[in-house]
């Protein structure tokens, strides 16, 4: 299979063992690496649970594992059909032959096509109550290249490198915490973990970014950092406690998205937030007026969303008498929002529930309420940025790379209290 660096299992084991020996005093990092070592460098990404007959095609000869048997399909067969049987097992049909087993794995040297997407590694099919669960078992470095394609796209090389380091750190951290272990896989393919659409569209630059940062992660507080990221911060990033039920996390700090001469803003009033949104200072990295950024992201630096009375009733379940911000964090993100109706006051807490209720790009906004004699006619949300705002600002990284900053400088900017460590080579 054409993989990034062809990460041999024995090479990964030796590298990880070397690092763990050198870092024996750091138990947390050692434990995180031990989890990666136990997987022999392979991560398991669930693609979903499907019904009916599933078709898998290969670029060349398919290799099937049905239960404990490995079967090489004939060269003329580059496809296999898989479906559930009445006894709860799976049936695979290829080249006129049939195999039955509880678990079926399929791989091919040049990749597999499943549901019109190309995947590297192995596809594992397992019969579950809802249908057939499909998991992609793939080497970590290959997975990271696919994440770059799905999460940031064709960005400048140094921004791709920064994203690769951040994603690698987050993956190793999540492997150790066992986010989805009880479900039989490591990560999902959506926003809950990281966007993943397979290998289609992976460019040589994305492969290069992973290769040239191979094994490099961010560490802070004696651990490999859960180095989260978002699309656009709007001028200032948030710390973890601003948006989640979390204590302060070393390495995830709020920073001004500009030159180091500027201290991170500490918003003390609604007027200060309003002024910042209306007249952003010069030098913000993710500002599209000062930088070349992709068209899909430019609209999020400053945005407005207006909801009329009918839409507010639909979303809130009753006519609104009042809406007000109860708590705003120093980074500008709204932490608590009160909705007042005839039934009483409902408090929405945390950034994501607030965003989802009103379909907002971020939790960094101010309110403009229009009233009449009957009550609230509309609410206008005027905001900045896209995503939770913690960690790497992808569009800021894009801009910094375009200006000549290397990936180390980009990561130092967004994670000023973390450091780079190479955990394998």
N, C-alpha and C positions, 0 to 999 in steps of 0.2 A: 504494500500500500504506500502511496506517496504521502509521507508524513513529514512534519517539521522536525528535522534533525534525527528522525528515526530513533526515538528514545527507547533504547534496549532496556529490558527489565533488569538485567543484572547490573547495568551501568547505573540505573536509578537507585537500586538497592545500595550499591557501594558508595555512591555520592551521599545519599541520605545518612548512611551509617557513619561516614566520615564527619559530616556536619554534627550529628548527634553526639559523637564522641568529643568533638571540639567544644561543643556547647553544653556539656553535661551539667554545668552549674545552673543552666536555665531549664528547669523542669518543664515549664509550660511550653516552650518552643519544642523541646524534645518530645513531649506528648503529641503535639500537633504533627510533627514530622513522622512519628511512629504510625499515626493513622494513615498518612500518605504512603508510607512504606508498606503497610499491611495490604494496601490495594495495588501494590506493585506499579504505582504510577498511573493507574487506570481510575477514571471517575465514571459514575453511572448516572446518566441524564434521562429522566423519564420524558417520553414524547407524548404520552397520553394513553388512554384506554379506548379501544375501538371495537366495533361489532362487525359481523359479516366476515367475508373472505378478504384477507390482506395479501397484497401482491408486493414482492420484493424483486428488484432487478439488479444485476451486477454488471460492471463494465467488462468483466471477464468471468472465469469460472467461479461459481459459488461454492463455498465450503459450509456444509451444514453440520451442526451438532444436535442430534436428537437424543435427549437424555444423556447417557454416558457414551454414546457412539458418535464418532466423527465420520462424516460421510462426504466424500468429494463427488459432487454432481458431475456428470459427463461434460466435456468441453462444449458440447452443443447446447447445454442448458445454462442459460444466464438468468433464469428467473425461477421463483418458487412461490407457491400459493400456500397460505397458512390459514386454518380455520379451527374453531373449537369443535369438540365432539361431545356426544351425549354423556360420556363418562367423566367429563371435566378435564380431559387432557387436550392436547393439540394435535392436529394432523397437518403434515407438510407434504405437498405434492410437487415433484420436479422431475422432468424428463420421463414422465409416465410411471414413476415409482412413488410409493407412499411410505411415510414414516410417521409413527405416533409416539408422543412422549409428553410429559408434563411441562417441560421447558424445551424450547427450540432456539438455537442460536444460528445466525447467518452472518457470514462475512465474505468479502471478496477483496483481492489485492488492490484494485483500483477504486474501491468504494462501492456503496450500495445506494440504490434509488428507492425511496419509500415515500408514497404519497407525494410524488413529484418533487422531492427534495433529495439532494445528495448527502450521504452521511459517510464519515470515515469510521473505522473501527468495526465493532460487532453490534448487530441488533439482536436483543434478547426478547423472545416472545413468551409470555406467561399467561396461562388461563386464570382469570380472576372472576369474581361474581358478576361484575359489570360487563365483561367481555374479554378482550385480549389486551393485556398491558404490554407496551413496547418500551424498552429501555435501550438507549445507545451507550455501549461500553466503549470508551475512547480514552486514549492517552491524554493526560492533562495538557501538554503543550499543544496538541492538535485541537483540543477543545477550546483553548484560549484564542487561537487564531479565528475560530468560528465566532467566538464571543465578540471579538473586535469587529467583525463584519456586521453583526447584528446590533451592537451597542453604539458604535461611533462611526463606522463606515470608512470611506476613503479619506481619512484625515492626514495631515502632515506626519512624516515618519516619527518625529520625536513625541508627538501627541499619541500616536499608536503605541509607542514604547511605554509611555506613562500609563496608558490604559491597560496594557498587558501586565505591568507590575501590580497595578491596583487589583485587577481581576484575579491574578494568581494569588495575591494575598487573601482576598475574600474567599476564594475557593478553598484554600488550605485551612483557613479559619473555620469555615462551615463544615468541612469534613470532620474536623475535631469535635465540633459541637453536635454532630449527628442530626442535622436539621431534618432530614427525611429518612434516616436509617431504618426506623421501624416500618416504613412503607416499602422497603426493598430497593431503594435507590438513594443516591447522594443529593442530587439537585433536580429541580424542575426546570422547564424551558421557558418560564415566564418571568414577570417582574418580581415575583416573590423571591427568586434567586437571581438569575441573570438571563437576559434574552438570548435565545439560542434557536437558530433556524437551519442548522446543519452546515455543510461545507460549501454550498453553492455561493459563489461571489467572493470567496476568500482570495485575496490578491497576493502577489509576491511581497509587497510592502508589509502586509499583515504577518506573513510568515517570517519576514526579516525582523520585524519588531519583537516577535516572540523569541526568535533565535538569539538576537543580540541582548536580550534581557533574561535569558534562560536561567531559571532558578532564583531570580531576584525577587524579594518580597519586602514589604514594609513591616517593621517591628516597632512596638511601643509598649512600655509597661511590662517587659519580659515576655511578650506574646507576639505572635504573628497577627498583625492588625486586620480586623474586619474592615478593610479599606473600601467603604462604600463610595458610590459616585452618583452623579445626577447630570442632567442635560445642561442646564444653565442656571447659575445662581442669582443673576440679576444685579450683581455688584457686591454681595457679601454672602459668604457661606454660613451655614448654621453648625452648631455643635450638636452632638447626639441628644443631649437632654432637652434641646429646644423642640424636637419633633417626636421623640419616642419616650416611653416610660423607662428611662435609663438613667443611671448615675453618670457622672462625667467619665468619658472613655478617653484614656491617654492616647493622643494621636489624632483624635477627631475634634478639632477646635475650630471655632469661628474665625475666619480671616477675611480681611478686605481683599477684594479681587482686583488688586492693582499693585502699584509699586510699593515696596516695603517701607517707603517714607511715610505712608499713611497707616495710622492705627485703625484697627477694626472699629467700625461705628458702634456706639452704645446708645441705641434709641431710647429716649426717655419720655417721649410724648408722641401723640398722634400727629401733631404738627411737624415734628422732625421726620417722621416716616413719610408724610405727605410731600414734604419738600424734597426728600431724597428720591421719591418715585417720579415726581414731576421734573426735577432738574438734577439728574445723576451727575456726579463729579466727573471730570475728565480723567482719562487713564484707566478706566475699567476694562479689563481684558476681554470680558464677554460682551462688551457693547458692540453691536453690529455696525454702528455709524463710524467706528474707529478701526474696525478690523474686517477682514474677509472671512465670513462665516457662511456655512451652507444655508440655503434658502429655507429649509424645513425648520431651522432653529431661530431665524432672525425675528420672527413674530413674537417670540416669547420673552425678549428682553424687557419690554413693557407691554402689557396687555390690558384689555378692558372686557368685562363680561357683565351684561345687563340682563336681569331676570324680571319679567313683569309679574303682576299680582297672580295671574293664573298659574304661571310656572312655579312661583314661590309656594302656592297652595299645594301644587302637585308634589313638590319636593319635601315640604315640611308637614304635610298632612292636615293643615288647618290654616285659615287666614292669619297672617302675621300682624301683631300689634306693634312689635318692636324687635329689632335685631341690634345687638351691640357686642363689641369686643370686650371680654372680661380680663383676658391676659394676653399680653404680647411679649415675646422673648426679646432679649437685647439685640439679636440678629434681625429683628423685624418680623419673624414668623409668628402667626397667630396661634396661641396655644389653647385658648378657651373662647367659645363663641356662644352667646345666649340668644335663644329664640323664644320670644314671648307670644303666646296665643291665648285664647279664651280659656284653654284647659290648664294654663300655668306656664312656667318657665322651664325650658329644656336647655341643658347645657351640653354642647358638643365639645369634647376634649380631644386633643392631639391633631396634628397637622393632616394626616391622611383621611380620617373620617370627615373633617371639615371640607377638604378638597373634593372628596367623593360626593358629599351631599349636594354641593353646588357645581360640580364638574369644573373645577378650577385647575389651572396649570400648576399652581403652587400655593403655599400657605402664607405668602408674603404679599399682603394686600391691605388696602384701606377700603372703607365703606362710604358710599354716597346713597343716602336713603331719600326717596321722593315720596311725599305724603299728600293726601287730600283729606277732605272731611270724613271719608269712609275709613281711612287708615293708610297703610302703606300701598303705594301704587307700583313701585319698583325699587329694586336694590341694584346698585352698580358696584361691582368689584373692580378696583383698579390695582393691578399688581405687577410683580416682576418675577422673572425666572420661570423655570420649568423643572419640576421634581422636588424632592424633599430638601435639597440644598446642602446636604452633609457631604464632606469629603471632596473628591475631585469634581470640579466644574468642567465638563467635557468641552464646552465651547470656549471657556477660558484657556484650557490646555491647547485647544486648536489654535487660538490666537497667539499664545506664547510661543508655540512651535513655529508659527509663521514668522514671528519676530526674531527667531534665531535662538530661543532658549532650548537647552537640552532637556531630556526627560528627567534627569536628576534635579535640575533647577525647578522644573514644573512640580515635581512631587514635594520638594522642599517648601515650595510656596503654599501648596494646599494641605500639606501635613507637616507643619513646622516643628512639631514635637515628636516626630517619628524618624526612624533612620532606615537606610537601605541595607539589607543583608542578603547574601547569596547562600541559599540553603542546599542547592545542588548545582552541578555543572553539566 
